[in-house]
Amino acid sequence: MTLIQIQNEEKKIFIFDLIELKSSCNIFFKVILESKTIMKLGFDFRNDTDAFYAQLDIFPTNVLDLQLVEYYFTHNLCSKN
């Protein structure tokens, strides 16, 4: 994991290279990624979560893993009622 993409309320997108930033922005990312009020989207986010925790002591919350959503719908696990 190196890059993180963030979209703000004005729909502006920012891309950050975590390796380049090193620890200078850890608090910024910690506040965002651990916020229970900010929705985070990822695809196969398990490894990212492990890396955030192991490398930056950040445990993301309120995350929707789109891989699970895709699996759920493509394997007809949702009710057709």
Summary of the structure (lengths in Angstrom):
residues: 81
radius of gyration: 14.7
end to end distance: 40.0
largest distance: 50.4
contacts: 166
relative contact order: 0.15
helix: 40%
strand: 20%
